[in-house]
Amino acid sequence: MSEAKLGRNIVKKIREELLMSKAELARKAGVSSLTIDRIEKGKSCRMETKRKIILALGFDLAEKGKVFLDV
């Protein structure tokens, strides 16, 4: 899948590679499953939400560009 099709993030791709459900990622990040769904569809979110998701996926904050292409 091309970067253009992925949108501004690759949260779904990483989550699926980790065999993690949306609900599990939401629980680990402390956000709702609906928030994860919206982000995976390319909608924007607050920087704090991005931080929580980056950490919940097991990345360091310095690696934020690997998850969110717009930061």
VMD Tcl script that draws the C-alpha trace (Angstrom):
set ca {
  {0.00 0.00 0.00}
  {1.36 3.40 -0.94}
  {1.98 6.22 1.53}
  {-0.76 8.25 -0.15}
  {-3.29 5.48 0.48}
  {-2.15 5.14 4.08}
  {-2.84 8.79 4.72}
  {-0.97 10.57 7.48}
  {-0.38 7.56 9.71}
  {0.26 3.85 9.63}
  {-1.38 3.02 12.95}
  {-3.55 0.26 11.46}
  {-0.62 -1.39 9.68}
  {1.51 -1.40 12.84}
  {-1.40 -2.52 15.04}
  {-2.15 -5.44 12.72}
  {1.54 -6.44 12.54}
  {1.47 -6.60 16.36}
  {-1.70 -8.76 16.19}
  {-3.45 -6.17 18.35}
  {-7.16 -5.36 18.17}
  {-8.49 -1.82 18.06}
  {-9.95 -2.36 21.53}
  {-6.60 -3.54 22.91}
  {-4.74 -0.56 21.45}
  {-7.41 1.79 22.75}
  {-7.14 0.28 26.24}
  {-3.33 0.49 26.27}
  {-3.40 4.08 25.00}
  {-6.20 5.20 27.30}
  {-8.44 6.36 24.45}
  {-11.71 5.06 22.99}
  {-11.95 2.47 20.22}
  {-13.82 5.09 18.21}
  {-10.77 7.37 18.47}
  {-8.54 4.59 17.13}
  {-11.00 3.98 14.29}
  {-11.05 7.65 13.31}
  {-7.25 7.92 13.40}
  {-6.86 4.79 11.26}
  {-9.20 6.39 8.72}
  {-6.89 9.41 8.49}
  {-8.75 11.86 10.72}
  {-6.67 14.26 12.78}
  {-6.23 14.04 16.54}
  {-4.58 15.95 19.35}
  {-0.83 15.70 19.90}
  {-1.45 14.13 23.33}
  {-3.51 11.36 21.70}
  {-0.71 10.73 19.20}
  {1.75 10.50 22.09}
  {-0.39 7.89 23.87}
  {-0.77 5.79 20.72}
  {2.94 5.93 19.89}
  {3.82 4.67 23.36}
  {1.04 2.04 23.35}
  {2.44 0.63 20.10}
  {5.83 0.20 21.77}
  {7.68 3.07 20.09}
  {9.72 5.81 21.75}
  {8.55 9.37 21.25}
  {11.68 9.98 19.18}
  {10.28 7.46 16.67}
  {6.98 9.33 16.20}
  {7.63 9.74 12.47}
  {7.40 5.97 12.06}
  {3.75 6.07 13.17}
  {2.45 9.51 12.26}
  {3.82 10.94 9.04}
  {2.64 14.48 9.82}
  {4.65 15.06 13.03}
}
mol new
graphics top color blue
foreach p $ca { graphics top sphere $p radius 0.5 }
foreach p [lrange $ca 0 end-1] q [lrange $ca 1 end] { graphics top cylinder $p $q radius 0.2 }
display resetview
